[in-house]
Amino acid sequence: METIADYFGEYVFNDAVMQKRLPKETYRQLKETISKGKDLDLSIANVVASVMRDWALEKGATHFTHWFQPMTGITAEKHDAFIAPAGGGRVIMEFSGKELVQGEPDASSFPSGGLRATFEARGYTAWDPTSYAFVKGTTLYIPTAFCSYSGEALDKKTPLLRSMEALNEQAKRILRLFGHDEVGRVMTTVGSEQEYFLVDKEQFLKRPDLVYAGRTLFGARSPKGQELSDHYFGSLRPRVMSYMEDLDKELWKLGVYAKTRHNEVAPSQHELAPVFTQSNVATDQNQLTMELMRKIADKHGLACLLHEKPFDGVNGSGKHNNWSMSTDTGMNLLNPGDNASENAQFLLFLSAVIAAVDDYQELLRVSVASAGNDHRLGANEAPPAIISMYLGDELSNLLESIAADKPTGKKSREQMLLGVHVLPKFPKDATDRNRTSPFAFTGNKFEFRMLGSSFSVAGPNIVLNTIVADELSRFADRLEKAKDFSSELNKLVKENYLAHKRIIFNGNNYSPEWVEEAARRGLSNLKDTPAALARFLDPKNVEAFKKFHIFTETELKSRQEILIDNYSKTIHIEALTSIDMVRQQILPAISRYVGDLAGRVVARRSVSQSFACKADTALVEQLGGIEDKLYDAVGTLSDETAKAEKRERFEAATYYRDKVIPAMQETRKYADQAELLVGSSYWPMPTYGQLLYTV
């Protein structure tokens, strides 16, 4: 019987394949390139390309593509066949080192935020050898970075790699102070929990809002939602189980460590969680996961919804970003360890994360800002828009003891460098979980819970890596000059906690009291995307990115422009879809139903005044009033949408937020009222009950 181990990674040109197939010296030099970030010599690339081609051909590949992540939020690919003319009408299969290392797609047709004009088409893709190539279908996929002819980053991969390198360098400075000269590299690792909905494909195609906007713009709540909590971790329905089994198998073949699958809180909502891996690899694999989720759903007659809030009144979907730092020698830098020195090292790295989250809270909020996520943040299934950290009582009490120069009260084997008792050995789950916290410590990692389900994890991790690198840089500057390392370390941890303790909150982030308390603490509350993006180019944010060469100021401005345009375009598409659905489907359905009701009333009255139906008469009057209000509301929505379209950038975004979205909500209110009154055979689209309970 075939086991998972027999086929796991069978379509991946991974380390085991390279070690087996490449000449020893080529393999050694490639590994050195990967571990030290050196440029790959073209002669080595030619050998790798030849071996990679032969392997891919054995797997059924006929084409290759440089697979990259432009600023659309999804992936892009252009396929080239391996064939080359060989004379006599024959072909040979060619793939050179140059083709492996560099490609040249059009750079003007992707969002660039002004970095590329329409006539400036040249762009380049560059192989990322730290993320394994793989075969999917008949194509060899080569993970790459994407930049313009003039060198600007046009993708999400390039700045992510830059941010990883920045954190690596600054973390190694700290580790050297603790005597860890053997550490060659510090990597950030990510495990992204992916939430999603599954609905019947036939029902999906009858909903223009799901097709165009990815979420329902109309829909009265079904009699049953998630009130009974009977879906969460419930038994998997056969159709869903069959889908999950196929999804897991395809992901395993491509080397994705798909680990956990289960029902989520809302009906028809589910989750897939992988094992941690290096941040750039995790980003690639999550993009691959989302793509396969949709494709495999289609094979099962399903549609996979990755929007942050597909249905009103039930939980939306997030993507919890579990983030940590590890060394190539096996140390997890967010693990407290077993002895005094390890405890002190842990507290120093923890202090850097605390400072980073506080100093750059607005930037973290920007990293999760989108029109879709605005529907979810602050609802009962997601953290609020206020950034805070959860550390748990034990760790918080320890930091309070350090700040107050008091012992922890726990017996210890020895004194730690900071002058307080050594930390108790933390089990993996040293703290309770706080599902309301945006940024929670969970034993040996932080869980950034604010990401939307459709997000690329690249953006938030670029920010996390950069801001932590910035704080580590400040710490290293100070400690490297210290005459007494232990004393200066003690002062630094204490001062840092006192300066940034406002960001730590272990309570209920959903409570109204926390909103008031956060304001008293001076924490930002950027409630929507336009408000968040207005803070993107704050001087301290620009300086941090420039300091480590993550982004130039021009690249940052381009990304702000793209994000604000995406927000406006998303709302615009939703508004136009709402207008079409009301005018072409909902109003005609109400009219037909009212007309038939009125006809019955007239027919009955013609027989006898006493035979007139009170219920039908009342419904005609009630629906007539709703129909008129809906007609007026959609007219207002149409007018406001036209006005918004004439505005630019931030002015447009704020107009969509302040005028168009309220007009959409008003239109929806009357349409949803009508849905509850119009006969089911007249209603022109599947209802919430049909969408959520027919899989």
C-alpha positions as CSV (number, residue, x, y, z in Angstrom):
1,M,0.0,0.0,0.0
2,E,1.3,3.4,-1.0
3,T,2.0,5.7,2.0
4,I,2.4,9.5,2.2
5,A,6.2,9.0,2.6
6,D,6.3,7.2,-0.8
7,Y,5.0,10.3,-2.7
8,F,5.7,13.3,-0.5
9,G,7.6,15.8,-2.5
10,E,7.8,13.6,-5.6
11,Y,7.3,16.6,-7.8
12,V,9.8,18.8,-6.0
13,F,13.4,19.4,-7.1
14,N,14.4,19.4,-3.4
15,D,17.6,18.9,-1.5
16,A,17.5,15.1,-1.6
17,V,17.0,15.2,-5.4
18,M,19.8,17.7,-5.9
19,Q,22.2,15.7,-3.7
20,K,21.5,12.5,-5.6
21,R,21.6,13.9,-9.1
22,L,24.1,16.8,-9.1
23,P,27.9,16.3,-9.2
24,K,29.3,16.6,-5.7
25,E,31.2,19.8,-6.3
26,T,28.2,21.4,-8.0
27,Y,25.9,20.4,-5.1
28,R,28.4,21.8,-2.6
29,Q,28.7,25.2,-4.4
30,L,25.0,25.5,-4.8
31,K,24.4,24.8,-1.1
32,E,27.0,27.4,-0.3
33,T,25.2,29.9,-2.6
34,I,22.0,29.2,-0.8
35,S,23.3,29.4,2.7
36,K,25.5,32.5,2.2
37,G,23.4,34.3,-0.3
38,K,26.2,34.5,-2.9
39,D,25.7,34.9,-6.7
40,L,25.5,31.7,-8.6
41,D,28.3,31.2,-11.1
42,L,26.9,30.6,-14.6
43,S,28.9,27.5,-15.1
44,I,27.3,26.0,-12.0
45,A,23.9,27.2,-13.2
46,N,24.3,25.4,-16.5
47,V,25.0,22.1,-14.7
48,V,22.0,22.6,-12.4
49,A,19.7,23.6,-15.3
50,S,20.7,20.5,-17.3
51,V,20.0,18.2,-14.3
52,M,16.8,20.0,-13.4
53,R,15.6,19.7,-17.0
54,D,16.2,16.0,-17.2
55,W,14.4,15.5,-13.9
56,A,11.4,17.6,-15.0
57,L,11.1,15.8,-18.3
58,E,11.0,12.5,-16.4
59,K,8.0,14.0,-14.4
60,G,6.2,14.8,-17.7
61,A,7.1,18.5,-18.0
62,T,7.1,20.0,-21.5
63,H,7.5,23.7,-20.4
64,F,9.2,25.8,-17.7
65,T,8.1,29.0,-16.1
66,H,9.5,31.6,-13.8
67,W,6.9,31.7,-11.1
68,F,6.7,35.1,-9.4
69,Q,4.5,37.2,-7.1
70,P,3.6,40.6,-8.6
71,M,1.8,43.2,-6.6
72,T,-1.5,41.8,-7.6
73,G,-1.5,39.6,-4.5
74,I,-1.5,36.4,-6.6
75,T,1.1,34.6,-8.7
76,A,2.1,35.1,-12.3
77,E,3.6,32.7,-14.8
78,K,4.7,32.6,-18.5
79,H,5.3,29.2,-19.9
80,D,8.1,28.4,-22.4
81,A,8.6,25.0,-24.0
82,F,11.9,23.2,-23.6
83,I,12.0,22.6,-27.3
84,A,14.7,24.0,-29.7
85,P,15.1,23.4,-33.4
86,A,17.5,20.6,-34.2
87,G,17.4,20.6,-38.1
88,G,15.6,18.2,-40.3
89,G,12.3,19.1,-38.7
90,R,13.4,17.7,-35.4
91,V,13.6,19.3,-31.9
92,I,15.9,18.9,-28.9
93,M,15.0,19.7,-25.3
94,E,17.1,22.6,-24.1
95,F,17.3,24.5,-20.8
96,S,20.3,26.6,-20.0
97,G,21.7,28.1,-16.9
98,K,20.8,31.6,-18.2
99,E,17.2,30.5,-18.6
100,L,17.2,29.1,-15.1
101,V,18.7,32.1,-13.4
102,Q,16.9,34.9,-15.3
103,G,13.7,35.5,-17.3
104,E,12.2,38.5,-18.9
105,P,8.4,39.0,-18.6
106,D,6.5,42.2,-19.4
107,A,6.9,44.6,-16.5
108,S,4.4,47.3,-17.7
109,S,1.1,45.2,-17.4
110,F,1.4,44.6,-13.7
111,P,0.5,47.1,-11.0
112,S,3.6,49.2,-10.4
113,G,2.4,52.3,-8.6
114,G,4.1,54.5,-11.2
115,L,7.4,52.6,-11.2
116,R,6.9,51.5,-14.8
117,A,5.2,53.5,-17.6
118,T,3.2,51.7,-20.3
119,F,6.0,52.0,-22.8
120,E,8.6,50.8,-20.2
121,A,8.0,47.1,-20.6
122,R,11.2,45.4,-19.7
123,G,11.4,43.5,-16.4
124,Y,13.4,40.6,-15.1
125,T,12.7,37.5,-13.0
126,A,15.6,36.1,-10.9
127,W,15.7,32.5,-9.5
128,D,15.3,32.2,-5.8
129,P,17.4,29.0,-5.1
130,T,16.2,28.9,-1.5
131,S,12.7,27.9,-2.6
132,Y,12.6,24.6,-4.5
133,A,11.5,24.3,-8.1
134,F,8.6,21.9,-8.7
135,V,6.6,20.3,-11.5
136,K,2.9,21.0,-11.7
137,G,1.0,19.5,-14.6
138,T,3.3,19.7,-17.6
139,T,5.3,22.7,-16.4
140,L,8.5,23.1,-14.3
141,Y,7.9,26.0,-11.9
142,I,10.9,28.0,-10.8
143,P,10.3,30.4,-7.9
144,T,11.7,33.8,-8.7
145,A,11.9,37.4,-7.7
146,F,10.6,40.1,-10.1
147,C,12.2,43.5,-10.7
148,S,12.1,46.3,-13.3
149,Y,14.8,47.1,-15.9
150,S,15.9,49.9,-13.6
151,G,16.2,47.7,-10.6
152,E,13.0,48.5,-8.6
153,A,11.3,45.6,-6.9
154,L,8.0,44.9,-8.6
155,D,7.0,42.0,-6.4
156,K,6.5,40.7,-2.9
157,K,9.3,38.2,-3.0
158,T,12.3,40.6,-3.4
159,P,11.6,42.8,-0.3
160,L,10.7,39.6,1.7
161,L,14.2,38.2,0.9
162,R,15.8,41.6,1.7
163,S,13.9,41.7,5.1
164,M,15.0,38.2,6.0
165,E,18.6,39.1,5.3
166,A,18.3,42.3,7.4
167,L,17.0,40.3,10.4
168,N,19.6,37.6,9.9
169,E,22.5,40.2,10.2
170,Q,21.1,42.0,13.2
171,A,20.2,38.8,15.1
172,K,23.7,37.4,14.5
173,R,25.1,40.6,16.1
174,I,23.1,39.8,19.2
175,L,24.0,36.1,19.2
176,R,27.7,36.9,19.0
177,L,27.4,38.9,22.3
178,F,26.1,35.7,23.9
179,G,29.1,33.7,22.5
180,H,27.2,32.0,19.6
181,D,29.9,32.5,16.9
182,E,29.0,29.1,15.4
183,V,25.7,30.5,14.1
184,G,25.9,31.0,10.4
185,R,22.4,32.2,9.7
186,V,19.2,33.2,11.5
187,M,16.0,32.5,9.6
188,T,12.5,33.7,10.2
189,T,9.9,30.9,10.0
190,V,6.2,31.0,9.3
191,G,3.2,28.7,9.7
192,S,0.1,30.2,8.1
193,E,-3.3,28.8,9.1
194,Q,-5.6,29.2,6.1
195,E,-9.3,29.6,6.6
196,Y,-11.8,29.2,3.8
197,F,-15.4,28.4,2.8
198,L,-16.7,25.7,0.5
199,V,-20.0,26.2,-1.3
200,D,-21.7,24.3,-4.1
201,K,-20.3,25.5,-7.5
202,E,-23.8,25.5,-9.2
203,Q,-25.1,27.7,-6.4
204,F,-22.0,29.9,-6.6
205,L,-22.5,30.6,-10.3
206,K,-26.0,31.9,-9.7
207,R,-24.6,34.6,-7.4
208,P,-23.0,37.5,-9.4
209,D,-21.7,39.0,-6.1
210,L,-19.8,35.8,-5.3
211,V,-18.5,35.6,-8.9
212,Y,-17.4,39.2,-9.2
213,A,-16.7,40.3,-5.6
214,G,-15.9,37.0,-3.8
215,R,-18.6,37.9,-1.1
216,T,-22.3,38.1,-0.8
217,L,-23.4,41.7,-1.2
218,F,-27.0,40.7,-0.4
219,G,-28.5,37.9,1.7
220,A,-30.8,37.7,4.7
221,R,-29.5,35.6,7.5
222,S,-30.6,32.0,7.5
223,P,-32.7,30.7,10.5
224,K,-29.6,28.9,11.7
225,G,-26.1,30.3,11.7
226,Q,-23.3,29.4,14.1
227,E,-25.3,29.9,17.3
228,L,-25.0,26.2,18.4
229,S,-21.2,26.0,17.8
230,D,-22.0,22.6,16.3
231,H,-19.8,23.0,13.2
232,Y,-16.5,23.9,14.9
233,F,-14.3,20.7,14.9
234,G,-17.4,18.7,13.9
235,S,-17.3,15.6,11.8
236,L,-16.4,16.3,8.2
237,R,-19.1,15.8,5.7
238,P,-18.3,13.2,3.0
239,R,-18.1,15.7,0.2
240,V,-15.8,18.0,2.2
241,M,-13.7,15.1,3.4
242,S,-13.2,13.9,-0.2
243,Y,-12.1,17.4,-1.2
244,M,-9.7,17.7,1.8
245,E,-8.1,14.3,1.0
246,D,-7.5,15.3,-2.6
247,L,-6.1,18.7,-1.5
248,D,-3.7,17.2,1.0
249,K,-2.4,14.6,-1.4
250,E,-1.7,17.2,-4.1
251,L,0.0,19.5,-1.6
252,W,2.1,16.7,-0.2
253,K,3.2,15.7,-3.7
254,L,4.5,19.3,-4.1
255,G,6.3,19.2,-0.8
256,V,3.8,21.4,1.2
257,Y,3.6,20.2,4.8
258,A,-0.2,20.3,5.1
259,K,-0.7,19.2,8.7
260,T,-4.1,20.1,10.1
261,R,-7.6,20.1,8.6
262,H,-10.9,20.8,10.4
263,N,-14.3,22.5,10.4
264,E,-14.2,26.1,11.5
265,V,-16.8,28.0,13.5
266,A,-19.1,29.1,10.7
267,P,-21.2,26.6,8.7
268,S,-19.3,25.6,5.5
269,Q,-16.1,27.1,6.9
270,H,-12.9,25.1,7.2
271,E,-9.2,25.5,7.9
272,L,-5.9,24.0,6.7
273,A,-2.7,24.6,8.6
274,P,0.9,23.6,7.5
275,V,4.1,22.9,9.5
276,F,6.4,25.9,9.9
277,T,9.0,26.6,7.3
278,Q,11.3,29.4,6.2
279,S,9.4,32.6,5.5
280,N,10.0,32.9,1.7
281,V,9.2,29.2,1.3
282,A,6.1,29.5,3.4
283,T,5.0,32.4,1.3
284,D,5.4,30.4,-1.9
285,Q,3.6,27.4,-0.5
286,N,0.7,29.4,0.8
287,Q,0.2,30.9,-2.6
288,L,0.3,27.4,-4.1
289,T,-2.1,26.2,-1.4
290,M,-4.7,28.9,-2.3
291,E,-4.4,28.1,-6.0
292,L,-4.9,24.4,-5.4
293,M,-7.8,25.0,-3.0
294,R,-9.7,26.6,-5.8
295,K,-8.7,24.2,-8.6
296,I,-9.5,21.1,-6.6
297,A,-12.8,22.5,-5.3
298,D,-13.8,22.9,-9.0
299,K,-13.2,19.2,-9.6
300,H,-15.5,18.4,-6.7
301,G,-18.3,20.6,-7.9
302,L,-17.5,23.2,-5.2
303,A,-16.3,26.8,-5.1
304,C,-13.6,27.7,-2.5
305,L,-14.2,31.2,-1.1
306,L,-11.1,33.0,0.3
307,H,-12.7,36.4,0.9
308,E,-12.4,37.7,4.4
309,K,-16.2,38.0,4.9
310,P,-18.2,36.0,2.4
311,F,-21.3,36.0,4.5
312,D,-22.8,38.6,6.8
313,G,-23.7,37.4,10.3
314,V,-21.3,34.5,10.5
315,N,-17.5,34.4,11.1
316,G,-15.2,35.6,8.3
317,S,-11.9,34.0,7.4
318,G,-8.4,34.9,8.5
319,K,-4.9,33.6,8.0
320,H,-3.1,33.4,11.3
321,N,0.6,34.1,10.7
322,N,2.7,32.1,13.2
323,W,6.1,33.8,13.2
324,S,9.4,32.9,14.9
325,M,13.2,33.1,14.6
326,S,15.5,30.1,14.4
327,T,19.2,29.5,13.7
328,D,20.9,27.1,11.4
329,T,22.2,25.4,14.5
330,G,18.7,24.5,15.7
331,M,18.0,27.3,18.3
332,N,14.5,28.8,18.4
333,L,15.3,32.4,19.6
334,L,11.8,32.7,21.1
335,N,12.2,29.6,23.3
336,P,13.2,30.6,26.9
337,G,15.6,27.7,27.2
338,D,16.9,25.8,30.2
339,N,19.6,27.9,31.8
340,A,20.3,31.5,32.8
341,S,22.2,32.5,29.7
342,E,19.4,31.2,27.4
343,N,16.8,32.9,29.5
344,A,18.5,36.2,29.2
345,Q,18.9,35.8,25.4
346,F,15.2,34.9,25.1
347,L,14.3,38.0,27.1
348,L,16.4,40.2,24.9
349,F,14.8,38.9,21.7
350,L,11.4,39.1,23.3
351,S,12.1,42.7,24.2
352,A,13.0,43.5,20.6
353,V,9.7,42.1,19.5
354,I,7.8,44.1,22.1
355,A,9.5,47.3,21.1
356,A,8.9,46.6,17.4
357,V,5.2,46.1,17.8
358,D,4.8,49.2,19.9
359,D,7.1,51.5,17.8
360,Y,5.6,50.3,14.5
361,Q,2.0,49.5,15.4
362,E,0.7,51.6,12.5
363,L,2.9,49.8,10.1
364,L,1.7,46.4,11.3
365,R,-1.9,47.7,10.8
366,V,-1.0,48.8,7.3
367,S,0.3,45.3,6.5
368,V,-3.2,43.8,7.0
369,A,-5.2,46.6,5.5
370,S,-7.7,45.8,2.7
371,A,-11.3,46.4,1.8
372,G,-12.1,42.7,2.5
373,N,-10.4,42.7,5.9
374,D,-12.2,45.9,7.0
375,H,-15.4,43.8,7.2
376,R,-13.7,41.3,9.5
377,L,-11.4,43.2,11.9
378,G,-13.2,44.0,15.1
379,A,-15.9,41.5,14.6
380,N,-16.3,38.6,17.0
381,E,-14.1,36.3,15.0
382,A,-11.1,38.6,14.6
383,P,-9.0,41.0,16.6
384,P,-9.8,44.7,16.6
385,A,-8.0,47.3,14.5
386,I,-6.0,48.3,17.6
387,I,-2.6,46.6,17.7
388,S,-1.6,45.0,21.1
389,M,0.3,42.0,22.3
390,Y,-0.6,39.1,24.6
391,L,2.2,37.6,26.6
392,G,0.2,35.7,29.3
393,D,0.3,36.2,33.0
394,E,3.5,34.3,33.7
395,L,5.7,36.2,31.3
396,S,4.0,39.5,32.1
397,N,4.6,39.0,35.8
398,L,8.3,38.2,35.1
399,L,8.8,41.4,33.2
400,E,7.0,43.3,35.9
401,S,9.4,41.8,38.4
402,I,12.4,42.8,36.3
403,A,11.1,46.3,36.0
404,A,10.5,46.6,39.7
405,D,13.9,44.9,40.6
406,K,12.0,42.3,42.6
407,P,12.5,38.5,42.6
408,T,9.9,36.4,40.9
409,G,9.3,34.4,44.1
410,K,10.1,31.1,42.3
411,K,12.9,28.8,43.5
412,S,15.8,28.6,41.0
413,R,18.8,26.6,40.3
414,E,20.9,29.8,39.7
415,Q,20.6,33.5,39.2
416,M,20.1,34.7,35.6
417,L,22.1,37.6,34.1
418,L,19.2,40.0,34.8
419,G,19.4,39.6,38.5
420,V,16.0,37.8,38.8
421,H,15.4,34.1,39.3
422,V,15.8,31.9,36.3
423,L,12.7,31.4,34.1
424,P,10.8,28.1,34.7
425,K,11.2,25.8,31.7
426,F,8.3,26.7,29.4
427,P,6.3,23.9,27.9
428,K,5.4,24.5,24.3
429,D,2.1,26.1,25.5
430,A,3.3,28.1,28.4
431,T,0.4,30.5,28.1
432,D,-3.4,30.3,27.6
433,R,-4.5,31.3,24.1
434,N,-6.1,34.7,23.7
435,R,-8.1,34.5,20.5
436,T,-9.0,38.2,20.7
437,S,-5.4,39.4,20.6
438,P,-3.9,40.7,17.4
439,F,-0.3,39.5,18.3
440,A,-0.1,36.7,20.8
441,F,2.9,34.9,22.3
442,T,2.1,31.1,22.2
443,G,5.1,29.4,23.8
444,N,7.9,29.7,21.2
445,K,6.4,31.9,18.5
446,F,4.1,34.8,18.0
447,E,0.7,34.5,16.3
448,F,-0.2,37.5,14.2
449,R,-4.0,37.0,13.9
450,M,-5.0,40.0,11.8
451,L,-4.2,38.8,8.3
452,G,-7.1,38.3,6.0
453,S,-7.6,34.9,4.4
454,S,-6.9,36.1,0.8
455,F,-3.6,37.8,1.8
456,S,-0.2,36.9,0.6
457,V,1.8,36.4,3.8
458,A,4.7,38.2,2.3
459,G,3.6,41.8,3.2
460,P,3.1,41.2,7.0
461,N,6.3,39.2,7.2
462,I,8.3,41.9,5.4
463,V,7.1,44.3,8.1
464,L,7.7,41.9,11.0
465,N,11.2,41.1,9.8
466,T,12.1,44.7,9.2
467,I,10.8,46.2,12.4
468,V,12.4,43.5,14.6
469,A,15.7,43.9,12.7
470,D,15.5,47.6,13.5
471,E,15.1,47.1,17.2
472,L,17.8,44.4,17.3
473,S,20.1,46.9,15.5
474,R,19.5,49.4,18.3
475,F,20.1,46.8,21.0
476,A,23.3,45.6,19.4
477,D,24.6,49.2,19.0
478,R,24.2,49.7,22.7
479,L,25.4,46.3,24.0
480,E,28.4,46.2,21.7
481,K,29.7,49.3,23.4
482,A,28.9,48.2,27.0
483,K,31.8,47.8,29.4
484,D,29.7,45.5,31.6
485,F,27.5,43.4,29.3
486,S,25.4,41.8,32.1
487,S,24.6,45.2,33.7
488,E,23.8,46.9,30.4
489,L,21.6,43.9,29.4
490,N,19.7,44.3,32.6
491,K,19.2,48.0,32.1
492,L,18.1,47.5,28.5
493,V,15.5,44.9,29.2
494,K,14.1,46.9,32.1
495,E,14.0,50.2,30.3
496,N,12.5,48.7,27.2
497,Y,9.7,47.0,29.1
498,L,8.8,50.3,30.9
499,A,8.9,52.2,27.7
500,H,6.7,49.8,25.8
501,K,4.5,48.0,28.3
502,R,1.5,50.0,27.0
503,I,1.4,47.6,24.0
504,I,0.9,44.5,26.3
505,F,-2.7,43.6,27.0
506,N,-3.8,40.2,28.3
507,G,-7.5,40.8,28.5
508,N,-10.5,40.8,26.1
509,N,-9.7,42.8,23.1
510,Y,-13.4,42.8,22.0
511,S,-14.6,44.7,25.1
512,P,-15.6,48.4,24.7
513,E,-13.5,49.1,27.8
514,W,-10.4,48.1,26.0
515,V,-11.1,50.6,23.2
516,E,-11.2,53.3,25.9
517,E,-8.2,51.9,27.7
518,A,-6.2,51.7,24.5
519,A,-6.9,55.4,23.7
520,R,-5.7,56.3,27.2
521,R,-2.5,54.4,26.5
522,G,-2.0,56.3,23.3
523,L,-2.4,53.3,21.0
524,S,-3.5,53.8,17.4
525,N,-7.0,52.8,16.3
526,L,-6.9,52.9,12.5
527,K,-10.4,51.5,11.9
528,D,-10.3,51.2,8.1
529,T,-7.9,50.9,5.1
530,P,-7.8,54.5,4.1
531,A,-7.0,55.6,7.7
532,A,-4.2,52.9,7.9
533,L,-2.7,53.7,4.5
534,A,-2.4,57.3,5.4
535,R,0.2,56.3,8.0
536,F,2.2,54.1,5.6
537,L,4.8,56.7,4.7
538,D,5.3,58.1,8.3
539,P,9.0,59.2,8.4
540,K,10.0,56.4,10.9
541,N,8.5,53.7,8.6
542,V,10.3,55.1,5.6
543,E,13.6,55.3,7.5
544,A,13.4,51.7,8.8
545,F,12.8,50.3,5.3
546,K,15.6,52.5,3.8
547,K,18.0,51.7,6.6
548,F,18.1,48.0,5.6
549,H,17.5,48.5,1.9
550,I,14.2,46.7,2.0
551,F,12.4,49.5,0.0
552,T,13.5,52.8,-1.5
553,E,11.2,55.7,-0.8
554,T,10.0,55.5,-4.4
555,E,9.2,51.8,-4.0
556,L,7.2,52.6,-0.8
557,K,5.2,55.3,-2.5
558,S,4.4,52.9,-5.3
559,R,3.0,50.4,-2.9
560,Q,0.9,52.9,-1.1
561,E,-0.5,54.0,-4.4
562,I,-1.3,50.4,-5.4
563,L,-2.9,49.5,-2.1
564,I,-5.1,52.6,-2.1
565,D,-6.1,52.0,-5.7
566,N,-6.9,48.4,-4.9
567,Y,-9.2,49.5,-2.1
568,S,-11.1,51.9,-4.4
569,K,-11.3,49.5,-7.2
570,T,-12.6,46.7,-4.9
571,I,-15.4,48.9,-3.6
572,H,-16.2,50.2,-7.1
573,I,-16.6,46.6,-8.4
574,E,-18.8,45.8,-5.4
575,A,-21.0,48.9,-6.0
576,L,-21.5,48.2,-9.7
577,T,-22.3,44.5,-8.9
578,S,-24.8,45.7,-6.3
579,I,-26.5,48.0,-8.8
580,D,-26.7,45.4,-11.5
581,M,-28.1,42.8,-9.1
582,V,-30.8,45.1,-7.7
583,R,-31.9,46.4,-11.1
584,Q,-31.6,43.2,-13.1
585,Q,-32.6,40.6,-10.6
586,I,-34.0,41.8,-7.2
587,L,-36.4,44.6,-8.2
588,P,-37.9,42.5,-11.1
589,A,-38.4,39.6,-8.6
590,I,-40.2,41.8,-6.1
591,S,-42.3,43.3,-8.9
592,R,-43.3,39.9,-10.2
593,Y,-44.3,38.7,-6.8
594,V,-46.2,41.8,-5.9
595,G,-47.9,41.7,-9.3
596,D,-49.1,38.2,-8.7
597,L,-50.2,39.0,-5.2
598,A,-52.1,42.0,-6.4
599,G,-53.7,40.0,-9.1
600,R,-54.9,37.5,-6.6
601,V,-56.3,40.2,-4.3
602,V,-58.2,41.8,-7.3
603,A,-59.5,38.4,-8.4
604,R,-60.8,37.5,-4.9
605,R,-62.4,40.9,-4.5
606,S,-64.2,40.5,-7.8
607,V,-65.9,37.5,-6.3
608,S,-66.7,39.1,-2.9
609,Q,-65.4,41.9,-0.8
610,S,-65.5,39.7,2.2
611,F,-63.3,37.1,0.3
612,A,-60.3,39.5,-0.1
613,C,-57.2,38.1,1.5
614,K,-55.9,40.3,4.3
615,A,-52.4,38.7,4.2
616,D,-52.0,39.2,0.5
617,T,-53.1,42.8,0.8
618,A,-50.7,43.5,3.6
619,L,-47.8,41.9,1.8
620,V,-48.5,44.0,-1.3
621,E,-48.5,47.2,0.7
622,Q,-45.4,46.2,2.7
623,L,-43.4,45.0,-0.3
624,G,-44.5,48.0,-2.4
625,G,-43.0,50.3,0.3
626,I,-39.8,48.3,0.4
627,E,-39.6,48.2,-3.4
628,D,-39.8,52.0,-3.6
629,K,-37.1,52.5,-0.9
630,L,-34.9,50.0,-2.7
631,Y,-35.3,51.8,-6.0
632,D,-34.4,55.1,-4.4
633,A,-31.4,53.5,-2.5
634,V,-29.9,52.0,-5.6
635,G,-30.3,55.3,-7.4
636,T,-28.4,57.0,-4.6
637,L,-25.7,54.2,-4.8
638,S,-25.4,54.7,-8.5
639,D,-25.0,58.5,-8.2
640,E,-22.4,58.2,-5.4
641,T,-20.4,55.6,-7.3
642,A,-20.2,57.9,-10.3
643,K,-19.0,60.7,-8.1
644,A,-16.3,58.5,-6.5
645,E,-15.0,57.4,-9.9
646,K,-14.1,61.0,-10.8
647,R,-11.9,61.3,-7.7
648,E,-8.2,60.2,-7.4
649,R,-6.1,58.3,-4.9
650,F,-6.9,59.1,-1.2
651,E,-9.8,61.5,-2.1
652,A,-11.4,58.6,-4.0
653,A,-10.7,56.1,-1.3
654,T,-12.2,58.2,1.5
655,Y,-15.3,59.0,-0.7
656,Y,-15.8,55.3,-1.3
657,R,-15.5,54.7,2.4
658,D,-17.7,57.6,3.5
659,K,-20.4,57.7,0.8
660,V,-20.4,54.6,-1.4
661,I,-20.1,51.9,1.3
662,P,-23.0,53.5,3.4
663,A,-25.1,53.6,0.2
664,M,-24.3,49.9,-0.5
665,Q,-25.4,49.1,3.1
666,E,-28.6,51.1,2.8
667,T,-29.4,49.3,-0.5
668,R,-28.7,45.9,1.0
669,K,-30.9,46.6,4.0
670,Y,-34.0,46.9,1.8
671,A,-33.0,44.0,-0.5
672,D,-32.6,41.7,2.5
673,Q,-36.0,42.8,3.9
674,A,-37.6,41.9,0.6
675,E,-35.9,38.5,0.6
676,L,-37.7,37.5,3.8
677,L,-41.1,38.4,2.3
678,V,-40.9,37.4,-1.4
679,G,-41.9,33.8,-2.2
680,S,-38.9,31.5,-2.5
681,S,-39.8,30.4,-6.0
682,Y,-39.6,34.1,-7.1
683,W,-36.3,35.0,-5.4
684,P,-33.6,35.1,-8.2
685,M,-30.6,33.7,-6.4
686,P,-29.6,31.1,-3.8
687,T,-30.2,32.1,-0.2
688,Y,-27.8,31.9,2.7
689,G,-29.4,28.7,3.9
690,Q,-28.9,27.1,0.5
691,L,-25.3,28.3,0.2
692,L,-24.2,27.3,3.7
693,Y,-26.1,24.1,4.2
694,T,-26.1,22.2,0.8
695,V,-22.5,21.0,0.6
